[in-house]
């Protein structure tokens, strides 16, 4: 009989069940408490009466655990310094969408050599998230593969759905069952409709195919996630963080019956993919937030050192603390930018 299945499958690797990995790398009671409290604090900034700015800041992607730890330690100190005006959350991104092909992140290829040791990647991701949480730093990540959350979501305080996947029914369904606040980015063309529709869909109960924490296939039914908001990241027609763009977004959210909670991504099309322009975008949104309460925060791509480096290349040749995906601002610039914004926000909290 002619073969009709697995024609293009060259290998299979059995993964541990989510519950087995979570038991092998458990979160402490203190870590669980911190995640729950961080999610509640983030919720209050997005939808409540907390006027602080939510700043999701950190490397475009984690590829070097030593550099990631150093960044997290620095961020913990800065977060404590500015906590009255901002809630700093670290980008801990392990999955990267690719336009065609390329490195897909530490979960998919933890050795950075194309061997795609996903079981090892899941172990590394969970351990690193736990480390960051234990430093007292809330965590943020983009969830790309719908199976991944079963392995790591209990250690994530805020998550994102990227511009390429905001329109995906699979990701909207996944988001409807997640337990943390979540931002949907506008489409790559800059259109707001896909993100607004995604928020509406994810807030509703959904039934879909998925796996449970034992790794078994299930028909999952969700309650809907009420903690979803929009992230403006610009598009093919240019940036969308101006006061006019924010007003337009606010009006469209309100017309759709949604709370006008708007985060602005300082990178991607809003900075024309030039990391050096991120501080100017950040400064502008902080200025707008003083009078426009619909602006609830920002995303910033930041690393120990500026820019990015070509990849793939031999791991031993990589520059320490420099992104291998999107270009980032360096730590000194990040620190200065955050402190300056904190001073600008002071009148809001002294009034």
C-alpha positions as CSV (number, residue, x, y, z in Angstrom):
1,X,0.0,0.0,0.0
2,X,1.3,3.4,-0.9
3,X,2.3,5.5,2.1
4,X,0.0,8.5,2.7
5,X,0.9,9.7,6.2
6,X,4.1,11.3,7.6
7,X,5.5,11.6,4.1
8,X,7.4,14.8,5.1
9,X,8.2,13.9,8.7
10,X,11.8,13.0,9.2
11,X,11.9,12.4,13.0
12,X,9.9,12.6,16.1
13,X,11.0,13.5,19.7
14,X,8.8,12.7,22.6
15,X,8.3,15.7,25.0
16,X,7.8,15.4,28.7
17,X,4.2,16.1,29.7
18,X,3.7,19.7,31.0
19,X,2.9,18.4,34.5
20,X,6.1,16.3,34.6
21,X,8.2,19.3,33.7
22,X,6.4,21.6,36.2
23,X,7.0,19.0,38.9
24,X,10.7,18.6,37.9
25,X,11.1,22.4,38.0
26,X,8.5,23.6,40.5
27,X,7.8,27.2,41.4
28,X,8.0,27.9,45.1
29,X,5.0,29.1,47.1
30,X,6.6,32.6,47.2
31,X,7.1,32.6,43.4
32,X,3.4,31.6,42.9
33,X,2.4,34.4,45.2
34,X,4.6,36.9,43.4
35,X,3.2,35.9,40.0
36,X,-0.4,36.3,41.2
37,X,0.3,39.7,42.8
38,X,2.2,40.9,39.7
39,X,-0.7,39.9,37.5
40,X,-3.2,41.8,39.7
41,X,-0.9,44.9,39.8
42,X,-0.7,44.8,36.0
43,X,-4.4,44.4,35.7
44,X,-4.9,47.5,37.9
45,X,-2.6,49.6,35.7
46,X,-4.4,48.4,32.5
47,X,-8.0,48.6,33.7
48,X,-8.1,50.0,37.1
49,X,-7.2,53.3,38.8
50,X,-3.4,52.8,39.1
51,X,-1.8,55.6,37.0
52,X,1.6,54.1,36.9
53,X,3.0,53.1,33.6
54,X,3.5,49.4,32.7
55,X,6.9,49.1,31.0
56,X,7.7,45.8,29.4
57,X,11.5,46.1,28.8
58,X,14.3,43.7,28.0
59,X,16.1,41.8,25.3
60,X,14.3,41.2,22.0
61,X,15.0,37.5,22.7
62,X,16.9,35.5,25.3
63,X,19.8,33.6,23.7
64,X,22.5,33.8,26.4
65,X,21.5,32.9,29.9
66,X,24.4,34.6,31.6
67,X,23.7,37.9,29.9
68,X,20.0,37.4,30.6
69,X,20.7,37.0,34.3
70,X,22.9,40.1,34.4
71,X,20.2,42.1,32.7
72,X,17.5,40.8,35.1
73,X,19.7,41.7,38.1
74,X,20.2,45.3,36.8
75,X,16.5,45.6,36.1
76,X,15.5,44.5,39.6
77,X,17.5,47.4,41.1
78,X,16.0,49.9,38.6
79,X,12.5,48.6,39.1
80,X,12.7,49.2,42.9
81,X,14.0,52.7,42.3
82,X,11.1,53.8,40.1
83,X,8.3,51.6,41.5
84,X,6.2,54.6,42.6
85,X,5.7,55.7,38.9
86,X,6.3,52.6,36.9
87,X,5.9,48.8,37.0
88,X,8.9,47.4,35.1
89,X,8.4,43.9,33.6
90,X,11.2,42.0,31.9
91,X,10.8,40.7,28.4
92,X,11.8,37.1,28.6
93,X,11.1,36.0,25.0
94,X,11.9,32.4,24.1
95,X,9.9,32.1,20.8
96,X,10.5,34.2,17.7
97,X,8.3,34.3,14.6
98,X,10.2,34.3,11.4
99,X,9.2,36.0,8.1
100,X,10.7,33.1,6.2
101,X,13.3,31.0,8.1
102,X,15.8,31.7,10.9
103,X,16.5,31.0,14.6
104,X,13.1,30.5,16.2
105,X,14.2,31.1,19.8
106,X,15.7,29.4,22.8
107,X,12.8,26.9,23.3
108,X,13.0,25.7,19.7
109,X,16.8,25.7,19.3
110,X,18.5,26.2,22.7
111,X,22.0,25.2,21.4
112,X,21.8,27.8,18.6
113,X,23.1,25.3,16.2
114,X,20.0,24.0,14.4
115,X,19.7,20.8,16.4
116,X,16.3,21.9,17.7
117,X,16.5,20.2,21.1
118,X,13.0,21.3,22.2
119,X,12.9,19.2,25.4
120,X,16.1,20.9,26.6
121,X,14.7,24.3,25.5
122,X,11.5,23.8,27.6
123,X,13.7,23.0,30.6
124,X,15.9,26.0,30.1
125,X,12.9,28.4,29.6
126,X,11.1,27.2,32.7
127,X,14.3,27.4,34.9
128,X,15.2,30.9,33.6
129,X,11.6,32.3,34.2
130,X,11.8,30.9,37.7
131,X,15.2,32.7,38.3
132,X,13.8,36.0,37.1
133,X,10.7,35.7,39.3
134,X,12.9,34.9,42.3
135,X,14.8,38.1,41.7
136,X,11.4,39.9,42.2
137,X,11.1,40.9,38.6
138,X,7.7,40.3,36.8
139,X,8.1,38.4,33.5
140,X,6.6,38.9,30.0
141,X,6.8,36.8,26.9
142,X,5.3,36.4,23.5
143,X,3.4,33.1,23.2
144,X,3.7,31.7,19.7
145,X,3.2,28.0,19.8
146,X,-0.2,27.1,21.4
147,X,1.3,24.1,23.3
148,X,4.1,26.2,25.0
149,X,1.9,27.8,27.7
150,X,1.2,24.5,29.3
151,X,4.9,24.3,30.2
152,X,5.7,27.9,31.3
153,X,2.5,30.0,31.7
154,X,2.4,29.7,35.5
155,X,5.7,31.7,35.6
156,X,4.5,34.5,33.2
157,X,3.0,37.7,34.5
158,X,2.1,39.4,31.2
159,X,2.1,38.0,27.6
160,X,1.8,39.3,24.1
161,X,0.4,38.0,20.8
162,X,2.5,39.3,17.9
163,X,1.4,41.2,14.8
164,X,1.7,38.1,12.6
165,X,-0.5,36.0,14.9
166,X,-3.1,38.5,16.2
167,X,-5.4,37.5,13.3
168,X,-5.0,33.8,14.0
169,X,-8.0,32.1,15.4
170,X,-5.7,29.6,17.1
171,X,-4.0,32.3,19.1
172,X,-7.2,34.1,19.9
173,X,-8.6,30.9,21.3
174,X,-5.4,30.2,23.3
175,X,-5.5,33.8,24.7
176,X,-9.1,33.2,25.9
177,X,-7.9,30.6,28.3
178,X,-4.7,32.2,29.6
179,X,-4.6,33.4,33.2
180,X,-2.5,36.6,32.7
181,X,-3.1,40.0,31.2
182,X,-2.3,40.0,27.5
183,X,-1.6,42.5,24.7
184,X,-2.6,42.0,21.1
185,X,-0.4,43.9,18.6
186,X,-2.0,45.7,15.7
187,X,-1.4,44.1,12.3
188,X,1.8,44.4,10.3
189,X,0.1,46.8,8.0
190,X,-0.7,49.0,10.9
191,X,-4.5,48.1,10.9
192,X,-6.3,48.2,14.2
193,X,-9.2,46.0,13.2
194,X,-7.5,42.7,13.7
195,X,-6.3,43.5,17.2
196,X,-9.7,44.9,18.2
197,X,-11.4,41.8,16.9
198,X,-8.8,39.6,18.7
199,X,-9.6,41.3,22.0
200,X,-13.3,40.8,21.5
201,X,-12.8,37.1,20.5
202,X,-10.4,36.3,23.4
203,X,-12.7,37.8,25.9
204,X,-15.4,35.3,25.0
205,X,-15.7,31.6,25.9
206,X,-14.1,29.4,23.3
207,X,-13.9,25.7,22.7
208,X,-11.0,24.3,20.7
209,X,-8.5,21.5,20.4
210,X,-5.5,21.5,22.7
211,X,-3.6,19.5,25.3
212,X,-4.0,19.4,29.1
213,X,-1.2,19.4,31.6
214,X,-0.8,15.6,31.1
215,X,-0.1,16.2,27.5
216,X,-3.4,14.5,26.4
217,X,-5.5,15.9,23.5
218,X,-8.6,17.6,24.8
219,X,-11.5,19.7,23.6
220,X,-10.8,22.7,25.9
221,X,-13.5,25.2,26.8
222,X,-12.5,28.6,28.3
223,X,-14.2,31.3,30.2
224,X,-12.7,34.0,28.1
225,X,-9.8,36.3,29.2
226,X,-11.1,39.7,30.4
227,X,-7.6,41.1,30.6
228,X,-6.7,41.7,27.0
229,X,-5.6,45.1,25.5
230,X,-4.1,46.6,22.4
231,X,-0.4,47.2,21.6
232,X,0.4,49.8,18.9
233,X,3.6,48.8,17.1
234,X,3.2,50.8,13.8
235,X,3.0,49.2,10.4
236,X,4.0,49.2,6.8
237,X,2.7,52.8,6.5
238,X,4.8,54.1,9.4
239,X,4.5,54.8,13.1
240,X,1.2,55.0,15.0
241,X,2.1,56.5,18.4
242,X,1.3,60.1,17.8
243,X,-1.5,61.8,19.8
244,X,-3.7,61.6,16.7
245,X,-3.1,57.9,16.4
246,X,-3.8,57.3,20.1
247,X,-7.0,59.3,19.8
248,X,-8.1,57.2,16.8
249,X,-7.3,54.0,18.6
250,X,-9.2,55.1,21.7
251,X,-12.3,56.0,19.7
252,X,-12.2,52.7,17.8
253,X,-11.9,50.7,21.1
254,X,-14.8,52.6,22.6
255,X,-16.9,52.1,19.5
256,X,-16.3,48.4,19.8
257,X,-17.4,48.5,23.5
258,X,-13.9,47.9,24.8
259,X,-12.0,49.7,27.5
260,X,-9.5,52.1,25.9
261,X,-6.3,50.6,27.3
262,X,-3.3,51.3,24.9
263,X,0.3,50.1,25.2
264,X,2.8,51.5,22.7
265,X,5.7,49.4,21.4
266,X,8.7,51.7,21.0
267,X,10.4,49.4,18.6
268,X,9.4,47.8,15.3
269,X,7.7,50.2,12.9
270,X,7.3,52.9,15.6
271,X,11.1,53.3,15.6
272,X,11.5,52.4,11.9
273,X,13.5,49.4,13.2
274,X,16.2,51.8,14.4
275,X,16.8,51.0,18.1
276,X,18.4,54.5,18.7
277,X,14.9,56.0,18.0
278,X,13.2,54.1,20.8
279,X,14.0,56.7,23.6
280,X,12.3,59.4,21.6
281,X,9.2,57.3,21.1
282,X,9.2,56.5,24.8
283,X,9.6,60.1,25.8
284,X,6.6,61.1,23.6
285,X,4.3,58.4,25.0
286,X,5.2,59.4,28.6
287,X,4.4,63.0,27.7
288,X,1.0,62.0,26.3
289,X,0.2,59.8,29.3
290,X,0.3,62.8,31.6
291,X,-3.0,63.9,30.1
292,X,-4.3,60.8,28.3
293,X,-5.1,58.0,30.8
294,X,-5.8,55.5,27.9
295,X,-2.0,55.1,27.6
296,X,-1.1,52.4,30.0
297,X,2.5,51.6,29.1
298,X,5.2,50.8,26.7
299,X,7.3,48.0,25.2
300,X,11.0,48.6,24.8
301,X,13.7,46.3,23.3
302,X,16.8,46.7,25.5
303,X,19.9,44.7,26.1
304,X,23.3,45.1,27.9
305,X,24.8,46.5,24.7
306,X,23.4,48.4,21.7
307,X,22.3,47.0,18.4
308,X,22.3,43.5,17.1
309,X,24.7,41.0,15.6
310,X,24.5,38.7,12.6
311,X,23.3,35.2,13.3
312,X,23.8,32.4,12.5
313,X,27.5,32.4,13.4
314,X,29.7,30.3,15.7
315,X,28.3,30.7,19.3
316,X,31.8,31.3,20.6
317,X,32.1,34.3,18.3
318,X,29.0,36.0,19.5
319,X,29.4,39.4,21.3
320,X,28.2,39.2,24.9
321,X,25.0,41.1,25.7
322,X,24.2,41.9,22.1
323,X,20.9,40.8,20.5
324,X,20.9,38.2,17.8
325,X,17.4,39.2,16.7
326,X,16.0,42.8,16.7
327,X,18.4,45.6,17.5
328,X,18.2,46.9,21.1
329,X,19.2,50.0,23.1
330,X,22.0,49.4,25.6
331,X,21.6,49.3,29.4
332,X,23.0,52.8,30.1
333,X,20.5,54.3,27.6
334,X,17.7,52.3,29.2
335,X,18.5,53.4,32.7
336,X,18.7,57.0,31.7
337,X,15.5,56.8,29.7
338,X,13.5,55.2,32.5
339,X,14.8,57.6,35.1
340,X,14.0,60.6,33.0
341,X,10.5,59.3,32.4
342,X,10.1,58.7,36.1
343,X,10.9,62.3,36.8
344,X,8.4,63.4,34.2
345,X,5.7,61.3,35.8
346,X,6.3,62.8,39.3
347,X,3.6,65.5,39.0
348,X,0.9,62.8,38.4
349,X,1.8,61.1,41.8
350,X,2.5,64.3,43.7
351,X,-0.8,65.9,42.8
